[in-house]
Amino acid sequence: MNRCLSLLIFAAMALYGEPKLLFQKPTLSATQIAFVYAGDLWVVGREGGVAQRLTTGAGVETRPYFSPDGNEIAFTGEYDGNVDIYVVPASGGVPRRLTWHPAPDQTAGWTPDGKNILFTSNRGSYSSFTQLFTVARGGGFPSQLPLPMGGEGSYSPDGSRIAYVPLNRAFSMWKRYRGGRTSPIWIARLSDSTIEKLPRDNSNDFNPMWVDDRVFFLSDRNGPVTMFSYDTHKKTVTPVVNHDGLDLKSACAGPGAIVYEQFGSIHLYDLKSGKSRPVDIRVTADLPEVRPRFVRVANRISAAALSPTGARAVFEARGEILTVPAEKGDIRNLTNTPGAHERDPAWSPDGTRVAYFSDESGDYALHIAKQDGAGDAQKIDLGTPGSFFFNPVWSPDSKKISYTDKRLNLWYVDLANGKPVHVFKDTFTGPEQIFEAAWSPDSKWLAYTKQGKSHMRSVWVYSLESRETHAVTDGMSDALSPVFDRGGKYLYLLSSTDAGPQMDTSMTGFNRAFTSSAYVVVLRKDIPSPLAPESDEEKAAAEPDANAAKPAKEPPAVRIDFEKITQRILAMPLPPRNYQRLIPGKEGVVFAVEDALVEPLAAPRTMAASRF
């Protein structure tokens, strides 16, 4: 099959009303606010209103700063293929390039007299850290400030000192980071490079703004990132914007106010009254990216599954759920929701429906659509508080779905009543190790893994009828990928006895090879070992009954005897390898997927099979 997968993308604005726009990096003059939107610079009056686009160059224009006189804006641009410093008239015009070094240069502000632009660059460093430089407003060779490192900065009104972040922020995507690279703000005297440290207790302080005798800055010292001020005379820190909501991302001081960004919206903090107000900004422009258009998404596939017979496949691509025929027919979009994100499709065993997660309502919910796209999808609320969900797995009877969430819980939901049932919460497993449950063939049991204090995983089973959990393995080895045999007699699993160094976080940097072996658990005491010695014997042929009708095939009932179950775990006749998961075949057959190399992400995969 060779198909070009594409989507017709509609403007979310037209279908879902006025969207929430993402305005970033605002800066302030006496009359205007400049900000970044869609990779370009825009300006609007301080009172808000309809914004005008200031730049349209190729690449991204970002980090704008008004000159002290408000006539020009310095910014970082990619007009000529490199990241450099530019200036453009605040009223519009042709941007003028000021730096030419191949290293990336990032604007950081202006000197108080408006003659020079402050920027950061690693052009002179021996590693990845940046330093502070200035370049004349009219161009010329940059000068380095007498500081060994610097990531952000703001001059005192007389230009003799600078409040700066000595080292660039680390892991800005991690909320409340408290590791060894939390960022302080220091005040340096430029005449002798002596420093004064702002009071802090291992918080992330950044974005300094020097206004008169105070240094305003952003910090997460009290929880969400908000704005504080440091009195340079009293040596005290005071919160100036109080909130317990989403983080403030950036801020910039201007005449009489500070403009800041919070979740894509712009706000003004009045220095005189100490009050903030939102700025209503509207964007009306020729934005080709929001026009309805066809987009190729073959390279944007992030999840896939097959229908039970393999007649069609289902894909998640660019937030839509699409099914594709193996040979004949058209690609079918089951969702058509450009304003929502759909993820993780799973085809029901009876072939009639496709399940997936959707954030159409604002929080993720489980949706079940008919495979032919007819009618409305069934929508199941997964409870509060909202979460991020993974791994929807259908039960063999197509009546239930198990799934996991970011809080390390395992759930299942009965589609008849739509009520999620909690199975268990893993305390020690990291978020990168989300487990996937496996159903028994009669849809009455769930097998899953649970991590212990040693970080070794053990295999457990959960009974839907009694709501009880039972351990299958003892946790002395690292067990994973439990799957039921289709005949209901066995549970297959992988287990490693030499994975200990990989479980210890202090030793993960060592390239130590480890292997796993495949095992079979005999679920009932009355079932003989599938690995017992065999002997072929002649058997009398039974007389065929021509009148006998074939009974309807029912799923095998699964019964598990937990007494001494660990004594019924047998090693399968497969050599130890770096197996990653097991896949059940027909009754009595299981496939083990092997990574041929130690590194899982860099390895080609092979498959071995065992038959009973």
N, C-alpha and C positions, 0 to 999 in steps of 0.2 A: 504494500500500500504506500503510495507516494502522494501525499496531500499537502496543500498549503493551508494551514489553519489560520483563519483571520476572523476578526470581529468588526462589526459595524459599531463604532463608538458614538454615542449620542451625548450632547451637552447636558451634563447633570443640572445646570442652571435652568434649562428649559423644561426638564422633566420633573424636577423636585423643588422648584422655586429658588429663591435667592440663596446661594450657598454661603457657608462661612469661609471667608477668604483668609489666606495666610500672609499677613503683612509682617515683615521682618526688618531688623536692624534700623529702627527709626533714628533720625537726627533732627535737630531743631534750630531754627533761626528766629529772628524777631517776628517774622510774618509767616513762615512756612514750616512744614514738616516734610522731610524727604524720607523715603523708605524703600525697601526692596520687595518686589512682588514679581513672581514668574521669571526671575533671573534678570530683571531690569530695574532701573531706578525710576521712581515716581515722586511727584511733589503735589502737595495739597496745602491749602491755607490752614492755619492753626485751629480755626473753628471747625474744620472738616469740610465735607462736600465731595464733589467729583474730582478725582485725582487726574493729573496729566502725566503721561509718560515722558521721561526725560532722556532715556537711552534706549536704543534698540539694537545694539551691537551683537555680533555673534559671541557665544560664550556667556558667562555669568558676570554681571556687574553687581558688586556687593560692598558692604561696609562703608556707606556714605558718611561724610562729616562736613557740615557747613563750616565755611571760613568764619572767623570772628565778625567780619563785616557783613556776612550773609550773602555775598555776591557770587561766591563760587562753592562748589562741592567737590571735595576730594573723595576718591573711591578706588576700589580695587577692581580691575577689569582684565578681560582676556581678549581684547580686540585683535592683537597681533599673535595670538597663539600662546602667549606666555602670561603669567600672572604678574601684573605690574601696577604702579600707582598712576592714576589719571586725575585730571581736574576738568570740570565742565561748568560753564556759567549756570547759575541757579535758574535763570530765565530760559535756558535751553541753548544748545549750540553744539559745536564740534568738540568732542573730548580731546584733551591734549595729554600726551604721554610724558611722564616725568622720570621714570626709572627704566633701566634697560638690562639689568642683570638677569641671567637665566634662572636664578633662584627665585622662588615666589616671594613677592613683597605684598604686605597686607597693611592697609591704612589703620592708624590708631588715633588720629586726631590732628590738631594744629598747635603751633606755638601761640602763646597769648597775643603776640603782636601781629599774627596773621601772615608772617613772612615765610614760614616754613611749615611743612607737613610732616607729622610724626608717623613713622611706620615701623613694622617689625619684619625681620628677614633672617634667614639662616645663612646668608651669603658669606658671612665671615666666621661661622662656627665650625668646630671640628667634629660636631655630632649633629643631632637633629634639633637641638635647642635654638631658639631665636634670640636676636638682640634688637635693641632699639636704635633707630636711625632717624635723621631728618633730611629732607630734600627741599631746596628752595622752591617757592611758589612758581617762580619763573623757569625752573629747571636748573640743572647743574649736577655736580658730583655729590652724592650723599655724604653726610657726616655721621659717625657713630657716637652715641652718648657714652659717657665714661662709666658704663655699667657692664658687668660680664654677661648678664642674661636679662631678658625682658620680654614679656608676652603682651602686655597691655600697659597703657600709661596715660596720665593726665597731668598737665603742668599746673603749678601754683600760679595765681594771678600775676606775680612779678617775674615768673619764669625762672626763678632761682632753684626751685625744687620740683620734684616730680613724684607723684603717687603712682606706683607701678606694681604689676604682678611679676615677680622675678622669674618664675618658670611657668610655661604654658600649662593650662588646665589639663589634667589627665582624666580620661573616661567621663567626659561631660554627659554621656548618655546614661550614666549610673546615678540614680538619685541617692542622696545622702552618703556619698562615698566618704569613707573615713580611713583610707589607707595612707601609705607613706607619701603620697604625692598630692595631698590636699593643698590648695593654693592660698598663700597669704597675700596681703597687700603691705608693701613697704613704702616709706617715704624717703627718697634719696636727696641729699644736698649735692647739686651738680658741681659745686666748686671743689669738693674734696671726696665725694662719693660715700660719705657717711650716711647711715640709714637709721630710720626710726620705724619700728614695727607696730602695726595696728593691733590692738588687743584681740585675741581670738583663742579658741580652744579646739584646734584641729578641724575647723570648718572650711568650706570652700568659699573663699572671698574673691571677687573678681569685678571687672568693669568699674574701675575707679573713675570718679568725676569730681574735680576740684572746683568748688564754688565758694568764693570769698575765703572764710577761715574754716570751712568744713570740707571734708572729703566724703562724698556720697559713694556708695558701692552696693553691689548685690551680694547676697550671702544666704547660705542654707543653715546658718547657725541655730536657728529656732525651728527648723523643719522645712517647709516649702521655701524656695528661693524668693526673697523679698528684698526691699531696699532699706539700707541703714545709712547713718551719717556718723562721721568721726569728727569731733571737735578738736582742732589742732592745738587749741589753748588748754582746754580742760582735760584733754586726753581721754575722753569718754566716748562710748559708742551708743547710739540711740536708734531704735527702729523708727522709720518714717512712713512706711507703707505696711499696714498690718493686714494680713489675709491668711487663710488656711487652705487656699485652693491651689490652682495650677501654678507652676513656677514662672517667675519673671525670667525672660530669656536674655534681654539686652536693654540698655538704657543709655541716654545721652543728654547731657546738660546743655541748655541754651539760655537766652535772655529771660530771666524771671521764672523759668520752669525746667522740669526734667521730663522728657518724653520716654516712655518705656513700652516694651512689648510683652504681652501675656497671652499665650495660646493664639497667636495670630492676630490679635486685636491691639490697637494703639491707644494709649492712655497718656494724659498730661497730669503731672504733679506740680501744683502751683507752690513755689517756694515761699511765698508770702503767707498764704492762708493754710498751707500744709494739707490741702485737700486734692484728691485725684478725681478726674472725670474721664470717661471714654470719649474718644474722637470718632465720630461717624464718618467713615470714608467709603466712597463708592468708586468702583473702577468701571469705566465704559471705554472699551478700546477694541481694536481689531486683534483678537486673540485666536490665531489659527488652531491652537491646541484644544480649544473647547468646541470647535465645529464638529458636527457629525462627519465621520470619516471611517474608512476601512483601515484596520491596523493588523499587521501580521503578528500573530501571537505564538507561532510554532516554537520560537525561542523563549517564550515566557511561560511554558508549562511547568507547574510546580507540584502537581499531584496527578495520579492516573490510576485507573482500575478497569478491569474487564467485566463485561456482562457474563452471566453464568455459562453461556454457550460460546462465548468469544465472537458473537456476531457483531458486537459493537464494543467500543472502548469509551470510557468517560474521562475527561480531562478537566483540571482546574487551570485556567489560563487568564491572566490579567483580571482576576476577581470574578470571572464568569464560569459556569459549569456547562461544558459542551460534550455531546456524544458524537462519535465518529464511526461510520460503518466500516467493517473490514473490507468489503468489496463494492457493494452497490448502494447507492443512495447519497443523501446529502448530510453535511454536518448540521447538527441540531443544537441550538442554544436553549438550554432549559431555564435560564434565569432572566437574561435581558434586563439587568439592573445596573446601569452604569453608576448609579449613586450609592451602591452597596458593594460589599466584598464578600464573595462566597468562596468557601475553602473545603478541602478534604472530602471529595466525593467518594461514595461507596455504593456499589450496586447490590440490590437485594438478591438473595439466593433464588427467589422465585422469578427473578428477571423483570418484575413489573415496575419497580421504583428505584430512585436514586436518592440517597441521603447526603446531606452536606450541612455545613455550618454557614450562617449568614448573619451579618450585622445590620440588616435592613431596618430593624427597630431601634437601633442605637446600641444595643447590647447583643452579643452573639446568641443565637437560638438555633435549634436543630430544625431543618426543613427537610421534608420528604416530598419529592416531586415524582409524578408519573414519568416513566422512561420515554414516553412518546411526546411529552411536553403538554399534554392536554390538561385543562382544568387548573385550579389553584393548588399550590403546594400546601401540605399539612405543616403547620408551624407549632413547635413545641418550645415553650418557655423553659429555660434551664435553671431558673431560680435567681435569687439575689443573695449577695452582691454579684454583679456580672463578672464574667471571667473569660479566659481564652481557652478554647477547647481543642482537643486533638483526637485522632484515631477513632473515628466511628466504625464499629464492627457489628455487622448484622448477625443475629442468631440464625441458625440453620432453618428455623421455621418462619423466618421473615416477619416475626412479630415483635422483636425487641432489638435494641441497639445499645451496645456498650460504648463508653467514651471516657476520656480523661480530661483533666483541666490543669491549668498552670499552677494551681495550689497542690498538685500531686495527689489528687483524689481520683478514684475509680468509681464510675457510675454506670448504671444502665437505666433505660427507660422502656416501659411497655407502651407500644404505640397505641394500644386500645384506650388507655386512660391518660397517657401523656404526662405521667408523674415520675420524675427522676428518683431513683433509689440509690442511696449511697452504699458502696461496697466496702471501701477502706481508704485510709489516707496514709501515704508513705511519708515517714518523718525524715528519713535520711537521704533519699534519692535526690540528686541534683536536677535542676530543670532541664538539663541537656539529656537526661536519661529517662524520657517519658516511656512508660511501659505500655504494651498493647495486650489486651486481654484476649483469650481464646475461648470459644464456646464449645461445649460438648455437643455431640450430634443430636441429642434430644432436647437441646436448648434449656437444660435445667441446671447446668453448672458453668462457672467461669473459672478459668485457670489464669493466674497472673504471677508476677514476681514481686517480691518485697525485699527491700534492702535493710540489712542489720547495721549495728553500730560498727562492725568491722568493714562495712561497705560491701560485704559479700551478699549476693542476692540468693534468696531461697524461693522455692515454688510453693504456691498456696492454691487452694481451690475454694470456691464460694458456692454454697447451695442456694438457689433462688427460692426453693420451697421452705427450708428451715431458716434461711438467712444466717447460717453459721459458716465460719471459715475454718479451714484445717490446713496444717502444714504438710507438705508432701516430702520435702527435703529438709535436712537438718541445719543448713546454713554454714556447714564446714567447708563447702566449696562454693564457687560462684556459678549459680544455676541461672539459666535464661531460656527464653523462647519455648515455653511449654505449649504443646498443641495436642489435642485429642485425636486419636485414631478414628476414622470414619465408622468403624465397627463398634465403637464405644467400649472396647475391652481394655485399651491401653492409653497411657498418657506418655508422649514423647517429650524429652527435654535435652538441652545441652548443659554441660557442666565442666568447669575448669578447676583443676587443683593447683595450677601454677600461675594464677592470675593475681596473686597477692601484691607483687610490686606495682602492678597497674592500678590496683585499688587504693594504694597509699599515695596521697597527693604529693608527698615530699619526694617521691621517686618517679613521678610520671615523666620526668625529663630523660630518664634512662631508656634506651632502646632495648628493652628486654622482650624477647620472644615469649609468647604464651600460646597454649593450645587448649582446645575444648574437645570433649568426646560426647558422643550421642548415647543416650540412655532411654530405656523403655520401662515404664512403671506398669506393672500388672495390677489393675484396679480392684479385682475381686479375688478372694481367697480360693474360690473353687475353679479358677481358670489356671490351666497348666502353664508352665513356662513356655513362651514362644521360642526359646532357644534350647529346649530340651533335645537330646539326640533323636534323630528320626530314622526310621527303617521302612523301606518300601515293602508292602505285603500285597499278595493277591486278594482281591475282594470279590465277592459274588455280586454279579450285576443285578440290580433291582428291576423288576418288571415295570415298564412305563405304564401309567394310567392315562389313557387317551382322553378320558372324560373329566380329568381333574382340572379345575380352573385355577389360574395363577392368582393368589391373593394380592391385594394392593400392598405395596411395599411401605411399611411403617419405619420411621427412624428407630434405631436400636435404643432401648432403654439403658441408661448408664447407672450402674450401682457401684459405689466406692466403699470398700471395707478399709477403714483407716487404721485398724489394729495391726501393728507391725508392718505398716505399708512400706517403711524404709527397707524392710527385708525383701521386698519384691521389686526392687529397682535393679535392673540388669543392664550391663554395658552391651551396646549393640555392636555387631561385627563391622564397625567402620574404624579406620585408623585415626588417631588423634590428629586434628588439624585446627586451623584457625576458623572454625565454623562460626557463622554470624547468626543464623536463624534456621529453624526447621519449617518445612512446608508439608502438610499431610497430603498424600495422594489418595488413591482408592484404598479400600479397606486392607490393612496389613502392609501398606507402603508409606514410607516417609522419606522426604528428600532433605538433605542437609546442604545449605548454601555455604560455600567456603570462600574466604578471601585468601588468594594464593600467597600474598605477602603479609608481613606483620602489620604494616600501616594500612588501616581499613579504608581510608579515603583514596589511597593511591593504587589500590590493588585490583587486578582483574578477578572476576568471580567465577568459580566453577561449582559444580553440583555433584554430590554423591547421593546414592539411594540405598535404602535397606528394605528388604522385603521379608515378611513373615508368612 
